[in-house]
Amino acid sequence: MRLPGRDQHRPRARGGTRAPARDCICHGVSIMKYIDRAKETVMGIAMKLSDYLKANEVQYEVVNHPHSGNSMQTAKASNVPAHCLAKAVVLADDTHAVMAVLPASRRLQLRELQAISGHALRLATEADLKGLFIDCEPGAVPPVGAVYGIETIWDDSLTEQSDTYFEAGDHETLVHMKTRDFIGLMKGARHMAFSAQTDEERRPLF
């Protein structure tokens, strides 16, 4: 059974027509590559994410799209509504990193998240992130903190859509699954309302 989606979406990862090709090292990043036999394209998914999805036995499909630089560009390039695209904003305090997960169409309200979470959070620096996402390209972190052992807080607005898309670890690949399964991947994570709607034609600050 295929997940509902557009005709250009690739076959789902489990039981689809794709076959793994080989691991590729791109700019120092190790990403599992797959070949779509029907379309003869190569798609990438971070190896830790691939292992996590397999271990949790979730149904998903991989969507290939033109290279993009941020979440709003990704939504346009893949023809996915921005409110269906989940993004990760990695924050930190003096002791650890925290991943905030929210729709690409919404803006993180940092002060509100600080007050609710009890953490003095700030946007993470490169030094904070060093060694955390070794199998991802910079700026393409999958919004599943459990994959990398990072505390996760997700925004309540994620549940408003039946399907969710998110970065697979590079700037040309998305993972598509049912929202209930995506929320299930964040089991044990806290959730709360910490975002505000933003104009989908503009890039959110966070």
C-alpha positions as CSV (number, residue, x, y, z in Angstrom):
1,M,0.0,0.0,0.0
2,R,1.4,3.4,-1.0
3,L,1.1,6.4,1.1
4,P,-1.0,9.1,-0.6
5,G,1.1,11.6,-2.5
6,R,1.8,13.2,-5.8
7,D,2.7,11.3,-8.9
8,Q,6.3,12.5,-8.8
9,H,6.9,10.9,-5.4
10,R,9.3,8.0,-5.4
11,P,8.3,4.5,-4.2
12,R,8.3,3.9,-0.4
13,A,11.4,2.7,1.2
14,R,10.1,-0.6,2.5
15,G,9.0,-3.0,-0.1
16,G,9.4,-0.5,-3.0
17,T,11.2,-0.9,-6.3
18,R,14.4,0.8,-5.1
19,A,17.6,-1.1,-4.2
20,P,20.5,0.2,-2.1
21,A,23.5,1.0,-4.2
22,R,26.4,2.0,-1.9
23,D,27.4,4.4,0.8
24,C,28.7,7.7,-0.6
25,I,31.0,10.2,1.0
26,C,29.9,13.7,-0.1
27,H,31.9,16.6,1.3
28,G,32.8,14.4,4.3
29,V,29.2,13.3,4.9
30,S,28.2,9.7,4.8
31,I,24.8,9.2,3.3
32,M,23.0,6.0,2.2
33,K,22.3,6.2,-1.5
34,Y,19.5,4.4,-3.3
35,I,18.8,3.9,-6.9
36,D,15.2,4.2,-8.1
37,R,15.1,1.5,-10.8
38,A,12.1,3.1,-12.6
39,K,13.5,6.6,-12.8
40,E,17.3,5.9,-12.6
41,T,17.9,8.6,-10.0
42,V,20.0,8.5,-6.9
43,M,18.5,9.5,-3.6
44,G,20.2,10.1,-0.2
45,I,19.1,9.4,3.4
46,A,21.3,9.8,6.4
47,M,22.5,6.4,7.6
48,K,21.5,6.9,11.3
49,L,18.0,8.0,10.2
50,S,17.7,5.0,7.8
51,D,18.6,2.7,10.7
52,Y,16.2,4.4,13.1
53,L,13.3,4.2,10.6
54,K,14.0,0.5,10.0
55,A,14.2,-0.3,13.7
56,N,10.9,1.4,14.3
57,E,9.3,-0.4,11.3
58,V,7.5,2.7,10.0
59,Q,6.1,3.0,6.4
60,Y,7.7,5.9,4.5
61,E,8.7,7.0,1.1
62,V,11.6,9.1,-0.2
63,V,11.0,12.2,-2.3
64,N,13.7,13.5,-4.5
65,H,13.7,17.3,-5.3
66,P,16.0,20.0,-6.8
67,H,18.7,21.3,-4.5
68,S,17.4,23.8,-1.9
69,G,19.0,26.0,0.7
70,N,16.4,26.3,3.4
71,S,13.0,24.8,4.4
72,M,10.9,27.3,2.5
73,Q,12.9,26.7,-0.7
74,T,12.6,22.9,-0.1
75,A,8.8,23.2,0.1
76,K,8.7,25.1,-3.2
77,A,11.2,22.8,-4.9
78,S,9.4,19.6,-3.9
79,N,5.8,21.1,-4.4
80,V,5.0,20.3,-0.8
81,P,2.9,22.7,1.3
82,A,5.2,24.4,3.8
83,H,2.8,23.6,6.7
84,C,3.3,19.8,5.9
85,L,7.1,20.1,6.0
86,A,8.6,19.6,9.5
87,K,11.9,21.4,10.2
88,A,14.4,21.2,13.0
89,V,15.8,24.2,14.8
90,V,18.7,23.2,17.0
91,L,19.1,25.2,20.2
92,A,21.5,24.9,23.1
93,D,22.1,26.1,26.6
94,D,25.2,25.8,28.7
95,T,24.9,22.0,29.1
96,H,23.2,20.4,26.1
97,A,21.5,20.7,22.8
98,V,17.7,20.8,22.3
99,M,15.9,20.2,19.0
100,A,12.8,22.2,18.4
101,V,10.5,20.7,15.7
102,L,7.9,22.7,14.0
103,P,6.3,23.2,10.5
104,A,8.3,25.2,8.0
105,S,5.5,27.6,7.6
106,R,5.8,28.7,11.3
107,R,8.3,30.7,13.2
108,L,9.8,29.6,16.5
109,Q,9.0,31.9,19.4
110,L,12.2,31.5,21.4
111,R,11.2,33.5,24.5
112,E,8.0,31.5,24.9
113,L,9.9,28.2,24.4
114,Q,12.4,29.3,27.0
115,A,9.7,30.1,29.5
116,I,7.8,26.9,29.0
117,S,10.7,24.6,28.8
118,G,12.7,26.1,31.7
119,H,15.9,26.2,29.6
120,A,17.9,29.3,28.8
121,L,18.0,28.4,25.2
122,R,19.8,30.1,22.3
123,L,20.4,29.2,18.7
124,A,23.1,26.6,18.6
125,T,26.5,27.5,17.2
126,E,28.8,25.3,15.0
127,A,30.8,24.6,18.2
128,D,27.6,23.3,19.9
129,L,26.8,21.0,17.0
130,K,30.3,19.7,16.4
131,G,30.2,15.9,16.1
132,L,26.4,15.6,16.4
133,F,25.3,15.3,12.8
134,I,28.2,13.6,11.1
135,D,26.0,11.8,8.6
136,C,24.1,15.0,7.5
137,E,25.0,17.9,5.2
138,P,25.0,21.3,7.1
139,G,21.5,22.8,7.3
140,A,19.7,19.5,6.4
141,V,19.3,17.9,9.8
142,P,16.3,15.5,10.0
143,P,13.9,16.7,12.7
144,V,14.1,13.4,14.7
145,G,16.3,14.2,17.7
146,A,16.1,10.7,19.0
147,V,18.2,9.5,16.1
148,Y,21.1,11.6,17.5
149,G,20.4,11.3,21.2
150,I,19.2,14.9,21.4
151,E,16.3,16.2,23.6
152,T,13.4,17.1,21.4
153,I,10.5,19.4,21.9
154,W,7.8,19.5,19.2
155,D,5.2,22.1,18.4
156,D,1.5,21.1,18.8
157,S,0.7,22.5,15.3
158,L,2.4,19.5,13.7
159,T,-0.7,17.4,14.4
160,E,-2.9,19.6,12.2
161,Q,-1.9,17.7,9.0
162,S,-2.3,14.1,8.2
163,D,1.0,13.7,6.3
164,T,4.5,15.0,7.2
165,Y,7.6,15.5,5.1
166,F,11.1,16.2,6.4
167,E,14.7,16.5,5.4
168,A,16.5,13.2,5.0
169,G,20.0,14.5,5.6
170,D,20.9,16.3,2.4
171,H,19.4,19.2,0.5
172,E,17.8,17.1,-2.2
173,T,15.8,14.4,-0.4
174,L,12.7,14.3,1.8
175,V,11.1,11.6,3.8
176,H,7.3,11.4,3.6
177,M,5.1,9.5,6.2
178,K,1.9,9.7,8.1
179,T,2.0,12.4,10.8
180,R,0.9,9.8,13.4
181,D,4.0,7.8,12.5
182,F,6.2,10.9,12.6
183,I,4.9,11.8,16.1
184,G,5.6,8.2,17.1
185,L,9.2,8.6,16.2
186,M,9.5,11.3,18.9
187,K,8.0,9.1,21.6
188,G,8.7,10.5,25.0
189,A,9.5,14.0,23.7
190,R,7.7,17.0,25.2
191,H,5.3,18.9,23.1
192,M,3.8,22.4,23.5
193,A,2.7,25.5,21.5
194,F,5.8,27.6,20.8
195,S,5.4,28.8,17.2
196,A,3.6,31.5,15.3
197,Q,2.3,31.6,11.8
198,T,4.5,33.2,9.2
199,D,4.0,34.3,5.6
200,E,4.9,31.2,3.4
201,E,6.4,33.6,0.9
202,R,9.0,34.7,3.4
203,R,11.7,32.8,5.1
204,P,11.1,32.5,8.9
205,L,13.8,33.8,11.2
206,F,14.1,30.3,12.8
